[in-house]
Amino acid sequence: MSLFFWKKNKGIDIFANKLANELFSSVQPQSIKDYFHASSKDKSAKKNKKNVDANIQGIIKQIQQFRVTHSLGTYGKARLQLKFNERLKELGYDKDSVSRLNEFILVNTP
């Protein structure tokens, strides 16, 4: 374990902001809110749910690759999630949706 983990912070912050911006460009805040809260059987809601799910899965894959290539420890993983969540809130995602998205990502990334 490297004692100089803070040198990676800038790279982690840049990556987290890039991911959040990427998610924002493809999935608007209302779509994320609907994804976690809607249970309608409307066809447009199903299409939206598939689109959001595909984007979230892409984010999860990128996080997994980043963790492996940069060999993040516990601190690095926590910082990545924290910065990602902060940026989503800055972009206009509501607190509950960010929290649920965070849980979803944590459960689906080993």
Backbone torsions as a table, in degrees:
resi	resn	phi	psi	omega
1	MET	NA	132.7	-179.7
2	SER	-82.1	133.8	177.3
3	LEU	-81.8	-5.5	-178.1
4	PHE	-105.4	44.6	-176.9
5	PHE	-64.1	-24.8	-177.8
6	TRP	-67.1	-18.2	176.2
7	LYS	-67.0	-25.0	179.7
8	LYS	-82.4	-12.1	-173.8
9	ASN	-56.9	-43.1	-178.0
10	LYS	-63.0	-42.9	177.6
11	GLY	-63.8	-39.9	178.2
12	ILE	-64.6	-45.3	-179.3
13	ASP	-61.9	-43.8	179.9
14	ILE	-63.1	-44.3	-180.0
15	PHE	-64.2	-43.8	-179.8
16	ALA	-62.2	-43.0	178.2
17	ASN	-65.5	-38.8	178.2
18	LYS	-62.5	-43.6	179.2
19	LEU	-63.0	-45.3	-179.7
20	ALA	-63.3	-42.8	178.2
21	ASN	-63.3	-39.2	178.5
22	GLU	-63.7	-43.5	178.4
23	LEU	-63.8	-42.5	-179.7
24	PHE	-63.1	-36.4	-178.9
25	SER	-70.0	-23.7	-178.5
26	SER	-109.2	-22.3	-178.5
27	VAL	-135.6	115.5	-179.0
28	GLN	-75.7	158.0	-177.7
29	PRO	-54.0	-39.5	-179.5
30	GLN	-65.5	-34.6	179.2
31	SER	-65.2	-39.4	177.0
32	ILE	-65.6	-41.8	179.1
33	LYS	-61.0	-45.9	178.2
34	ASP	-64.1	-36.2	-179.4
35	TYR	-59.3	-42.7	-177.1
36	PHE	-88.0	-20.2	-173.7
37	HIS	-113.0	-22.3	-175.6
38	ALA	-84.0	141.4	175.3
39	SER	-134.3	28.3	-178.9
40	SER	-76.4	163.7	179.5
41	LYS	-104.6	18.7	179.6
42	ASP	-68.2	140.1	-178.9
43	LYS	-63.7	-38.7	179.7
44	SER	-67.3	-33.4	177.4
45	ALA	-67.3	-38.1	178.3
46	LYS	-65.9	-41.4	179.0
47	LYS	-64.7	-42.7	177.5
48	ASN	-61.9	-42.0	-179.1
49	LYS	-63.1	-40.3	178.0
50	LYS	-65.2	-40.9	179.5
51	ASN	-63.9	-47.2	-179.8
52	VAL	-63.9	-43.3	-179.4
53	ASP	-62.2	-41.4	178.8
54	ALA	-63.3	-41.2	179.2
55	ASN	-67.9	-40.5	178.6
56	ILE	-65.4	-41.2	177.9
57	GLN	-62.4	-37.7	176.2
58	GLY	-63.5	-40.5	177.1
59	ILE	-63.1	-43.8	-179.9
60	ILE	-61.1	-43.1	178.7
61	LYS	-62.4	-41.4	179.3
62	GLN	-65.4	-39.0	177.8
63	ILE	-63.4	-44.7	179.1
64	GLN	-60.7	-44.1	179.3
65	GLN	-63.8	-42.0	-180.0
66	PHE	-64.2	-42.1	179.6
67	ARG	-61.5	-40.9	-178.3
68	VAL	-72.0	-48.3	-175.9
69	THR	-68.7	-28.1	-179.3
70	HIS	-104.6	5.6	-179.7
71	SER	38.1	64.2	179.6
72	LEU	-74.4	138.6	173.6
73	GLY	-90.2	-165.9	-178.9
74	THR	-61.2	-44.4	-180.0
75	TYR	-63.1	-43.3	-179.6
76	GLY	-64.8	-41.1	178.0
77	LYS	-63.7	-43.4	179.7
78	ALA	-64.9	-41.5	179.8
79	ARG	-64.2	-41.1	178.5
80	LEU	-59.0	-48.4	179.9
81	GLN	-64.5	-42.1	-178.9
82	LEU	-62.6	-48.7	-179.2
83	LYS	-66.7	-36.6	176.8
84	PHE	-62.3	-46.6	180.0
85	ASN	-65.2	-41.9	179.2
86	GLU	-61.2	-43.2	-179.0
87	ARG	-66.6	-38.8	177.6
88	LEU	-61.1	-41.4	178.3
89	LYS	-64.6	-38.7	177.0
90	GLU	-63.2	-33.1	-178.3
91	LEU	-79.7	-7.6	175.0
92	GLY	110.7	4.5	176.1
93	TYR	-73.8	138.8	-178.2
94	ASP	-75.0	158.2	-172.6
95	LYS	-58.6	-41.7	-178.8
96	ASP	-66.0	-42.4	179.1
97	SER	-65.0	-39.7	178.3
98	VAL	-64.4	-41.8	179.1
99	SER	-62.8	-45.2	-179.7
100	ARG	-67.9	-38.1	176.6
101	LEU	-63.9	-41.7	177.9
102	ASN	-59.7	-46.6	177.7
103	GLU	-59.8	-44.1	-179.0
104	PHE	-61.0	-44.1	180.0
105	ILE	-66.7	-43.6	-179.8
106	LEU	-63.0	-37.9	179.7
107	VAL	-69.6	-33.8	-174.5
108	ASN	-95.3	1.9	175.2
109	THR	-116.1	125.1	-179.6
110	PRO	-72.7	NA	NA
